[in-house]
Each structure stands twice: as C-alpha cells, then as structure tokens.
Amino acid sequence: MKTETHHFEDDGKIPNNPNLPLIVYRQALEEGTDAAACKARFRKNGWTGAWVNGIYSFHHYHSTAHEVLGVVSGQAEVALGGPEGITTTVKTGDVIIIPAGVGHCNKGASSDFQVVGAYPDGQDWDLCRGEPGERPEKVENIKEVPPPEKDPVFGTEGQLSREWGL
C-alpha cells in the first residue's frame, strides 16, 4: 500500500488546515470490500455517521469535522485543497482522510463511482463553500475540531496516527 500526505495552504477562499495533512491510502481496502464492510471497518475504529454516495461536484469543506472517504467502486478525479490545490485520481480501494477545513471536489467520475464517508465519533459535519461571509466563524471552528481517537482504517496504527499525533 502506498501512502501520500498533502499539506495545503489557505488560499483565501478555502482555509484548509494549517496543522494537519490530508492523507491518501492507495489500495487500503481489500479487494471486494463493499459499502457495508467499509462502514463496519470505519465504525470499528470510531468513525461513525457513515453514508454511501459520491463526492459533491463543487469545492467545499467541513469546519466542524474531519472526514474519511473510502472508495468502494469506480474511480474519480478529485480536487483536494481547493481550486489552488491538487487533482488526483482515486479508485476502488483508496481511502482519503480529510482534515477539517480542507477543500475537496469531484471533477469527474465513472458511472459506478461510490464512496463511504464517515466522521470521528461525536463530530457533526457542516457544509462550507468558501463564501466570504462564512470565513471568520469557520476558521475558528477548524481550530476547535479535536483529533480522532483512531485511524479509520488501521486503528492505532497507520500514517494518520503518526502524522496527526494520535
């Protein structure tokens, strides 16, 4: 399995996260992992509120929760870090761990693209688009989001534990 970490600067619209990197685990989910199995794995590691769908096709971020996305089918081009960030291809088996404040956007996907999303237990997400009026409150929210107790895929192990100081 290959692991990528990405730090994104505040671009004036999307605040991103000054302290925590976004992490991409390539092929972290075993072949054949379906949505139910992915949800169960995330739940076992304390990431709850799971849902199954795609990724919004507009730049957005969450100021009140970290988010994990597990790709259970298909592939997509995903912009990370806002319009000034990077675009990467994610496919079945990949997992993206997105710190509060980090922008993400679906730039195009296969017809079978599906992700399982979840949040650290007790964190409720909001939907922010980088609007000028929302910024001061959202930047303060991001500072207050506590780290998760565990990595959503590997529990007490994994890159998240090392990078985020769990």
N, CA, C and O of each residue as an XYZ file, in Angstrom:
664
protein
N       0.837     -1.177      0.000
C       0.000      0.000      0.000
C       0.884      1.242      0.000
O       1.857      1.327      0.750
N       0.540      2.184     -0.833
C       1.250      3.456     -0.903
C       0.463      4.498     -0.117
O      -0.767      4.522     -0.163
N       1.178      5.358      0.603
C       0.548      6.423      1.373
C       1.071      7.769      0.897
O       2.271      7.942      0.680
N       0.161      8.714      0.738
C       0.526     10.079      0.349
C       0.036     11.034      1.422
O      -1.049     10.850      1.976
N       0.827     12.051      1.717
C       0.379     13.120      2.603
C       0.499     14.438      1.847
O       1.442     14.661      1.087
N      -0.474     15.293      2.076
C      -0.505     16.587      1.391
C      -0.862     17.685      2.384
O      -1.851     17.582      3.110
N      -0.049     18.733      2.409
C      -0.326     19.930      3.207
C      -0.804     21.006      2.245
O      -0.214     21.199      1.182
N      -1.865     21.703      2.613
C      -2.408     22.762      1.769
C      -2.448     24.075      2.528
O      -2.839     24.121      3.694
N      -2.042     25.137      1.857
C      -2.084     26.473      2.436
C      -3.479     27.069      2.260
O      -4.218     26.689      1.352
N      -3.818     27.979      3.112
C      -5.034     28.773      2.990
C      -4.942     29.540      1.673
O      -3.963     30.248      1.436
N      -5.950     29.404      0.818
C      -5.890     30.094     -0.476
C      -6.749     31.364     -0.510
O      -6.964     31.946     -1.573
N      -7.233     31.784      0.651
C      -8.073     32.970      0.719
C      -9.551     32.669      0.593
O     -10.390     33.479      0.989
N      -9.875     31.511      0.043
C     -11.266     31.073     -0.085
C     -11.487     29.804      0.741
O     -12.379     29.746      1.586
N     -10.663     28.799      0.481
C     -10.706     27.552      1.239
C      -9.598     27.640      2.298
O      -8.425     27.768      1.944
N      -9.948     27.574      3.586
C      -8.919     27.760      4.613
C      -7.916     26.616      4.708
O      -6.771     26.821      5.111
N      -8.348     25.406      4.335
C      -7.527     24.216      4.512
C      -7.178     24.060      5.987
O      -7.870     24.629      6.831
N      -6.160     23.334      6.319
C      -5.836     23.101      7.726
C      -4.358     23.384      7.936
O      -3.514     22.730      7.324
N      -4.031     24.347      8.788
C      -2.624     24.718      8.957
C      -1.782     23.680      9.694
O      -0.553     23.726      9.638
N      -2.432     22.748     10.380
C      -1.698     21.810     11.242
C      -1.723     20.354     10.795
O      -0.801     19.598     11.103
N      -2.754     19.958     10.082
C      -2.927     18.537      9.775
C      -2.892     18.278      8.270
O      -3.556     18.979      7.506
N      -2.130     17.284      7.841
C      -2.114     16.950      6.416
C      -3.284     16.053      6.026
O      -3.805     15.290      6.840
N      -3.678     16.165      4.779
C      -4.606     15.214      4.178
C      -3.799     13.957      3.870
O      -2.638     14.044      3.472
N      -4.411     12.795      4.054
C      -3.719     11.527      3.823
C      -4.507     10.700      2.813
O      -5.726     10.573      2.920
N      -3.806     10.142      1.837
C      -4.410      9.218      0.875
C      -3.723      7.870      1.043
O      -2.506      7.753      0.899
N      -4.520      6.861      1.350
C      -4.037      5.481      1.377
C      -4.454      4.846      0.056
O      -5.647      4.730     -0.228
N      -3.497      4.442     -0.736
C      -3.798      3.772     -2.002
C      -3.983      2.279     -1.748
O      -3.124      1.620     -1.162
N      -5.104      1.770     -2.195
C      -5.431      0.341     -2.078
C      -5.425     -0.141     -0.626
O      -4.938     -1.231     -0.327
N      -5.964      0.673      0.259
C      -6.038      0.316      1.679
C      -7.161     -0.667      1.976
O      -7.082     -1.436      2.933
N      -8.205     -0.642      1.157
C      -9.319     -1.568      1.349
C      -9.071     -2.810      0.516
O      -8.707     -2.722     -0.656
N      -9.266     -3.954      1.120
C      -9.033     -5.207      0.422
C      -9.976     -5.334     -0.775
O     -11.098     -4.828     -0.750
N      -9.514     -6.005     -1.803
C     -10.335     -6.240     -2.986
C     -11.648     -6.892     -2.567
O     -11.656     -7.828     -1.768
N     -12.738     -6.399     -3.100
C     -14.050     -6.947     -2.782
C     -14.727     -6.284     -1.588
O     -15.842     -6.660     -1.226
N     -14.071     -5.306     -0.972
C     -14.697     -4.603      0.152
C     -15.891     -3.816     -0.371
O     -15.744     -2.927     -1.210
N     -17.079     -4.153      0.138
C     -18.270     -3.426     -0.291
C     -18.589     -2.322      0.723
O     -17.874     -2.151      1.710
N     -19.659     -1.583      0.471
C     -20.009     -0.453      1.325
C     -20.271     -0.890      2.766
O     -19.835     -0.220      3.702
N     -20.970     -1.995      2.950
C     -21.267     -2.459      4.309
C     -19.991     -2.803      5.071
O     -19.863     -2.463      6.247
N     -19.059     -3.467      4.421
C     -17.795     -3.832      5.076
C     -16.956     -2.592      5.370
O     -16.302     -2.518      6.411
N     -16.973     -1.632      4.472
C     -16.226     -0.391      4.681
C     -16.813      0.374      5.869
O     -16.072      0.846      6.731
N     -18.140      0.498      5.915
C     -18.793      1.160      7.046
C     -18.425      0.479      8.360
O     -18.134      1.147      9.352
N     -18.438     -0.845      8.363
C     -18.124     -1.600      9.579
C     -16.694     -1.347     10.030
O     -16.432     -1.202     11.224
N     -15.786     -1.296      9.096
C     -14.383     -1.044      9.443
C     -14.207      0.350     10.040
O     -13.531      0.519     11.054
N     -14.819      1.339      9.404
C     -14.733      2.695      9.932
C     -15.364      2.757     11.330
O     -14.788      3.343     12.247
N     -16.534      2.160     11.489
C     -17.244      2.174     12.781
C     -16.398      1.505     13.868
O     -16.329      2.000     14.992
N     -15.758      0.384     13.537
C     -14.902     -0.333     14.494
C     -13.791      0.580     15.022
O     -13.356      0.435     16.164
N     -13.338      1.513     14.195
C     -12.254      2.416     14.569
C     -12.742      3.794     15.019
O     -11.962      4.745     15.081
N     -14.047      3.895     15.334
C     -14.577      5.118     15.925
C     -14.976      6.209     14.957
O     -15.125      7.364     15.357
N     -15.154      5.866     13.682
C     -15.624      6.837     12.683
C     -17.058      6.449     12.333
O     -17.294      5.380     11.769
N     -18.007      7.309     12.664
C     -19.423      6.968     12.565
C     -20.165      7.958     11.664
O     -19.553      8.773     10.974
N     -21.497      7.867     11.688
C     -22.312      8.731     10.836
C     -22.109      8.413      9.369
O     -22.225      9.297      8.520
N     -21.805      7.160      9.057
C     -21.441      6.761      7.690
C     -22.598      6.912      6.710
O     -23.771      6.771      7.056
N     -22.216      7.201      5.494
C     -23.149      7.337      4.381
C     -22.493      6.760      3.131
O     -21.276      6.575      3.099
N     -23.286      6.475      2.109
C     -22.776      5.944      0.840
C     -23.316      6.829     -0.279
O     -24.525      7.026     -0.400
N     -22.402      7.363     -1.098
C     -22.805      8.225     -2.206
C     -21.569      8.544     -3.028
O     -20.680      7.705     -3.173
N     -21.511      9.761     -3.571
C     -20.349     10.247     -4.307
C     -19.710     11.389     -3.538
O     -19.819     11.462     -2.314
N     -19.046     12.279     -4.259
C     -18.448     13.481     -3.677
C     -19.055     14.663     -4.414
O     -19.181     14.629     -5.638
N     -19.430     15.701     -3.691
C     -20.012     16.884     -4.338
C     -19.113     17.386     -5.470
O     -17.887     17.309     -5.389
N     -19.743     17.897     -6.517
C     -19.003     18.388     -7.680
C     -18.704     19.884     -7.594
O     -18.500     20.538     -8.616
N     -18.679     20.413     -6.393
C     -18.270     21.793     -6.160
C     -17.275     21.800     -4.998
O     -17.317     20.934     -4.124
N     -16.383     22.787     -5.002
C     -15.392     22.892     -3.935
C     -16.118     23.177     -2.618
O     -16.951     24.079     -2.529
N     -15.785     22.396     -1.619
C     -16.392     22.557     -0.306
C     -15.446     22.017      0.760
O     -14.453     21.356      0.455
N     -15.770     22.308      2.003
C     -15.013     21.780      3.136
C     -15.941     21.702      4.337
O     -17.065     22.203      4.303
N     -15.464     21.077      5.382
C     -16.223     20.959      6.626
C     -15.396     21.616      7.732
O     -14.217     21.305      7.899
N     -16.012     22.516      8.479
C     -15.269     23.227      9.519
C     -15.465     22.621     10.901
O     -14.796     23.019     11.855
N     -16.379     21.658     11.014
C     -16.704     21.104     12.328
C     -16.383     19.621     12.456
O     -16.692     19.011     13.479
N     -15.771     19.033     11.435
C     -15.468     17.604     11.488
C     -14.385     17.239     10.479
O     -14.273     17.848      9.415
N     -13.604     16.249     10.828
C     -12.719     15.591      9.877
C     -13.592     14.595      9.106
O     -14.681     14.251      9.565
N     -13.131     14.131      7.945
C     -13.929     13.215      7.132
C     -13.029     12.153      6.518
O     -11.894     12.430      6.133
N     -13.550     10.936      6.431
C     -12.862      9.878      5.695
C     -13.757      9.476      4.528
O     -14.978      9.408      4.665
N     -13.139      9.211      3.379
C     -13.844      8.730      2.196
C     -13.172      7.445      1.737
O     -11.992      7.452      1.385
N     -13.901      6.362      1.740
C     -13.403      5.085      1.257
C     -14.047      4.771     -0.078
O     -15.270      4.668     -0.162
N     -13.245      4.617     -1.127
C     -13.786      4.349     -2.460
C     -14.102      2.856     -2.569
O     -13.204      2.015     -2.529
N     -15.395      2.541     -2.706
C     -15.810      1.141     -2.774
C     -16.126      0.682     -4.194
O     -16.269     -0.516     -4.440
N     -16.237      1.627     -5.130
C     -16.356      1.237     -6.537
C     -16.040      2.422     -7.437
O     -16.222      3.580     -7.061
N     -15.562      2.102     -8.637
C     -15.291      3.116     -9.647
C     -14.046      3.932     -9.384
O     -13.175      3.558     -8.599
N     -13.995      5.065    -10.072
C     -12.873      5.988     -9.903
C     -13.337      7.399    -10.184
O     -14.372      7.614    -10.815
N     -12.546      8.380     -9.700
C     -12.874      9.787     -9.905
C     -11.618     10.630     -9.875
O     -10.599     10.252     -9.298
N     -11.718     11.779    -10.510
C     -10.708     12.821    -10.403
C     -11.197     13.739     -9.284
O     -12.281     14.315     -9.374
N     -10.399     13.869     -8.241
C     -10.819     14.651     -7.087
C      -9.831     15.791     -6.855
O      -8.624     15.574     -6.743
N     -10.365     17.006     -6.787
C      -9.553     18.169     -6.430
C      -9.466     18.210     -4.910
O     -10.480     18.114     -4.218
N      -8.260     18.352     -4.403
C      -8.016     18.403     -2.961
C      -7.301     19.699     -2.625
O      -6.391     20.112     -3.344
N      -7.704     20.340     -1.541
C      -7.062     21.580     -1.136
C      -7.653     22.808     -1.783
O      -7.068     23.887     -1.687
N      -8.794     22.683     -2.441
C      -9.440     23.818     -3.095
C      -8.943     24.010     -4.513
O      -8.148     23.210     -5.007
N      -9.405     25.069     -5.178
C      -9.017     25.313     -6.572
C      -7.513     25.468     -6.768
O      -7.006     25.218     -7.862
N      -6.802     25.872     -5.740
C      -5.352     26.063     -5.832
C      -4.566     24.829     -5.392
O      -3.336     24.854     -5.354
N      -5.283     23.741     -5.058
C      -4.632     22.528     -4.560
C      -4.168     21.609     -5.671
O      -3.572     22.057     -6.651
N      -4.441     20.323     -5.516
C      -4.041     19.312     -6.498
C      -5.266     18.544     -6.962
O      -6.312     18.570     -6.312
N      -5.132     17.866     -8.079
C      -6.161     16.934     -8.538
C      -5.513     15.571     -8.653
O      -4.429     15.431     -9.218
N      -6.189     14.564     -8.110
C      -5.658     13.211     -8.124
C      -6.762     12.234     -8.505
O      -7.945     12.509     -8.301
N      -6.374     11.110     -9.051
C      -7.327     10.054     -9.368
C      -7.417      9.115     -8.179
O      -6.400      8.649     -7.667
N      -8.632      8.841     -7.744
C      -8.860      7.833     -6.714
C      -9.690      6.726     -7.328
O     -10.532      6.962     -8.195
N      -9.437      5.508     -6.861
C     -10.171      4.367     -7.414
C     -10.475      3.358     -6.321
O     -10.040      3.503     -5.179
N     -11.226      2.341     -6.690
C     -11.657      1.326     -5.744
C     -10.502      0.890     -4.849
O      -9.425      0.532     -5.325
N     -10.753      0.928     -3.537
C      -9.754      0.516     -2.549
C      -9.011      1.667     -1.911
O      -8.385      1.488     -0.867
N      -9.064      2.868     -2.520
C      -8.370      4.022     -1.962
C      -9.185      4.644     -0.824
O     -10.413      4.561     -0.804
N      -8.480      5.265      0.118
C      -9.107      5.955      1.245
C      -8.457      7.329      1.373
O      -7.233      7.454      1.334
N      -9.292      8.357      1.527
C      -8.808      9.723      1.727
C      -9.252     10.171      3.117
O     -10.433     10.082      3.453
N      -8.315     10.649      3.917
C      -8.645     11.203      5.230
C      -8.446     12.710      5.134
O      -7.336     13.191      4.904
N      -9.534     13.443      5.314
C      -9.563     14.883      5.065
C      -9.709     15.630      6.390
O     -10.733     15.509      7.061
N      -8.694     16.397      6.765
C      -8.817     17.195      7.987
C      -9.870     18.292      7.838
O     -10.126     18.768      6.732
N     -10.466     18.684      8.936
C     -11.410     19.803      8.929
C     -10.759     20.989      8.227
O      -9.598     21.316      8.476
N     -11.523     21.623      7.347
C     -11.056     22.813      6.645
C     -10.475     22.567      5.271
O     -10.320     23.510      4.496
N     -10.148     21.325      4.947
C      -9.502     21.036      3.663
C     -10.559     20.841      2.576
O     -11.474     20.030      2.718
N     -10.415     21.596      1.496
C     -11.363     21.554      0.400
C     -11.256     20.275     -0.414
O     -10.183     19.682     -0.531
N     -12.395     19.858     -0.980
C     -12.431     18.710     -1.870
C     -13.609     18.866     -2.834
O     -14.614     19.503     -2.520
N     -13.451     18.258     -4.033
C     -14.421     18.444     -5.109
C     -14.269     17.332     -6.138
O     -13.152     17.017     -6.548
N     -15.365     16.743     -6.552
C     -15.367     15.736     -7.608
C     -15.298     16.460     -8.951
O     -16.195     17.232     -9.290
N     -14.242     16.213     -9.709
C     -14.061     16.853    -11.012
C     -14.507     15.953    -12.167
O     -14.411     16.348    -13.329
N     -14.986     14.767    -11.861
C     -15.444     13.835    -12.885
C     -15.239     12.415    -12.407
O     -14.193     12.084    -11.848
N     -16.239     11.570    -12.627
C     -16.177     10.212    -12.087
C     -16.809      9.210    -13.042
O     -17.618      9.559    -13.902
N     -16.416      7.959    -12.865
C     -17.047      6.874    -13.615
C     -18.486      6.711    -13.108
O     -18.811      7.134    -11.999
N     -19.328      6.104    -13.917
C     -20.742      5.966    -13.564
C     -20.959      5.097    -12.334
O     -22.004      5.193    -11.690
N     -19.988      4.247    -11.996
C     -20.136      3.372    -10.824
C     -19.390      3.892     -9.596
O     -19.240      3.166     -8.613
N     -18.921      5.138     -9.642
C     -18.157      5.689     -8.524
C     -19.025      5.786     -7.275
O     -20.130      6.326     -7.301
N     -18.491      5.248     -6.183
C     -19.213      5.271     -4.918
C     -18.219      5.289     -3.768
O     -17.240      4.542     -3.766
N     -18.479      6.151     -2.790
C     -17.638      6.213     -1.601
C     -18.484      5.992     -0.360
O     -19.693      6.222     -0.354
N     -17.810      5.536      0.696
C     -18.379      5.530      2.031
C     -17.698      6.670      2.767
O     -16.471      6.727      2.839
N     -18.489      7.566      3.308
C     -17.957      8.671      4.092
C     -18.320      8.488      5.552
O     -19.357      7.906      5.871
N     -17.459      8.987      6.449
C     -17.730      8.918      7.887
C     -16.912      9.993      8.592
O     -16.036     10.623      8.000
N     -17.220     10.185      9.875
C     -16.608     11.237     10.687
C     -16.241     10.662     12.048
O     -16.878      9.717     12.513
N     -15.217     11.225     12.690
C     -14.896     10.731     14.031
C     -16.127     10.814     14.926
O     -16.886     11.782     14.875
N     -16.310      9.789     15.739
C     -17.468      9.695     16.620
C     -17.672     11.000     17.377
O     -16.745     11.527     17.992
N     -18.900     11.515     17.325
C     -19.245     12.736     18.042
C     -19.077     14.007     17.228
O     -19.483     15.077     17.681
N     -18.491     13.925     16.040
C     -18.320     15.119     15.209
C     -19.433     15.196     14.166
O     -19.686     14.237     13.436
N     -20.082     16.339     14.109
C     -21.124     16.594     13.118
C     -20.567     17.537     12.065
O     -19.946     18.547     12.395
N     -20.787     17.210     10.804
C     -20.235     17.995      9.702
C     -21.150     19.152      9.331
O     -22.363     19.104      9.534
N     -20.549     20.169      8.794
C     -21.260     21.265      8.178
C     -20.790     21.344      6.724
O     -19.824     20.676      6.353
N     -21.443     22.129      5.922
C     -21.076     22.251      4.511
C     -20.709     23.697      4.228
O     -21.552     24.591      4.296
N     -19.440     23.915      3.908
C     -18.921     25.255      3.661
C     -18.410     25.328      2.233
O     -17.793     24.385      1.737
N     -18.667     26.449      1.576
C     -18.278     26.612      0.171
C     -17.192     27.658     -0.047
O     -16.826     27.944     -1.187
N     -16.679     28.224      1.025
C     -15.658     29.252      0.867
C     -16.238     30.631      0.605
O     -15.583     31.475     -0.007
N     -17.455     30.864      1.061
C     -18.099     32.170      0.905
C     -17.417     33.186      1.819
O     -17.067     32.845      2.949
N     -17.218     34.423      1.364
C     -16.521     35.422      2.185
C     -17.119     35.625      3.576
O     -16.371     35.718      4.549
N     -18.431     35.695      3.697
C     -19.069     35.956      4.989
C     -18.941     34.828      5.996
O     -19.039     35.065      7.200
N     -18.722     33.598      5.527
C     -18.646     32.470      6.449
C     -17.266     32.317      7.078
O     -17.124     31.663      8.110
N     -16.290     32.893      6.487
C     -14.898     32.617      6.811
C     -14.476     32.804      8.272
O     -13.925     31.865      8.846
N     -14.700     33.955      8.903
C     -14.174     34.114     10.270
C     -14.657     33.022     11.236
O     -13.866     32.461     11.995
N     -15.951     32.733     11.199
C     -16.501     31.703     12.082
C     -15.933     30.328     11.742
O     -15.599     29.555     12.641
N     -15.823     30.022     10.467
C     -15.367     28.696     10.048
C     -13.905     28.462     10.399
O     -13.536     27.357     10.796
N     -13.074     29.479     10.262
C     -11.659     29.344     10.622
C     -11.525     29.047     12.111
O     -10.683     28.244     12.514
N     -12.351     29.689     12.923
C     -12.334     29.416     14.372
C     -12.830     28.001     14.654
O     -12.271     27.309     15.505
N     -13.868     27.567     13.950
C     -14.380     26.200     14.124
C     -13.280     25.170     13.871
O     -13.113     24.229     14.647
N     -12.536     25.352     12.789
C     -11.490     24.401     12.398
C     -10.477     24.220     13.522
O     -10.032     23.104     13.790
N     -10.118     25.310     14.171
C      -9.146     25.250     15.272
C      -9.641     24.412     16.445
O      -8.839     23.868     17.205
N     -10.957     24.309     16.592
C     -11.553     23.622     17.741
C     -11.856     22.142     17.509
O     -12.223     21.438     18.450
N     -11.711     21.661     16.279
C     -12.051     20.254     15.989
C     -10.977     19.349     16.594
O      -9.807     19.448     16.225
N     -11.363     18.472     17.513
C     -10.374     17.588     18.132
C      -9.937     16.482     17.173
O     -10.668     16.138     16.244
N      -8.763     15.934     17.396
C      -8.333     14.812     16.554
C      -9.173     13.570     16.857
O      -9.737     13.450     17.945
N      -9.255     12.656     15.904
C      -9.956     11.401     16.175
C      -9.146     10.550     17.151
O      -7.961     10.800     17.371
N      -9.788      9.557     17.723
C      -9.068      8.658     18.623
C      -8.235      7.641     17.855
O      -7.193      7.194     18.335
N      -8.704      7.271     16.641
C      -8.023      6.235     15.857
C      -8.040      6.557     14.368
O      -8.854      7.350     13.894
N      -7.141      5.936     13.658
C      -7.133      5.932     12.204
C      -8.369      5.152     11.757
O      -8.637      4.088     12.314
N      -9.137      5.640     10.770
C     -10.357      4.936     10.366
C     -10.116      3.578      9.726
O     -11.009      2.730      9.725
N      -8.932      3.360      9.184
C      -8.623      2.090      8.518
C      -7.793      1.171      9.411
O      -8.065     -0.026      9.498
N      -6.787      1.729     10.069
C      -5.803      0.907     10.783
C      -5.858      1.025     12.303
O      -4.981      0.494     12.984
N      -6.846      1.695     12.845
C      -6.982      1.798     14.295
C      -5.850      2.599     14.913
O      -5.670      3.773     14.591
N      -5.088      1.975     15.794
C      -3.996      2.683     16.481
C      -2.727      2.724     15.652
O      -1.740      3.335     16.063
N      -2.735      2.090     14.502
C      -1.577      2.097     13.595
C      -1.862      3.039     12.430
O      -2.857      3.763     12.444
N      -1.006      3.031     11.440
C      -1.241      3.783     10.212
C      -0.629      5.168     10.218
O      -0.231      5.690     11.260
N      -0.565      5.740      9.052
C       0.044      7.045      8.849
C      -0.687      8.148      9.619
O      -0.053      9.084     10.105
N      -1.994      8.048      9.731
C      -2.752      9.063     10.455
C      -2.261      9.173     11.890
O      -2.096     10.277     12.410
N      -2.029      8.046     12.526
C      -1.548      8.059     13.918
C      -0.236      8.807     14.039
O      -0.028      9.551     14.997
N       0.643      8.615     13.080
C       1.946      9.290     13.107
C       1.835     10.761     12.715
O       2.398     11.625     13.387
N       1.123     11.048     11.644
C       1.036     12.411     11.119
C       0.204     13.341     12.008
O       0.513     14.527     12.128
N      -0.839     12.810     12.624
C      -1.736     13.633     13.413
C      -1.445     13.526     14.916
O      -2.115     14.169     15.724
N      -0.459     12.723     15.286
C      -0.048     12.608     16.689
C      -1.068     11.949     17.585
O      -1.298     12.403     18.706
N      -1.686     10.880     17.103
C      -2.696     10.170     17.919
C      -2.023      9.269     18.938
O      -2.704      8.595     19.711
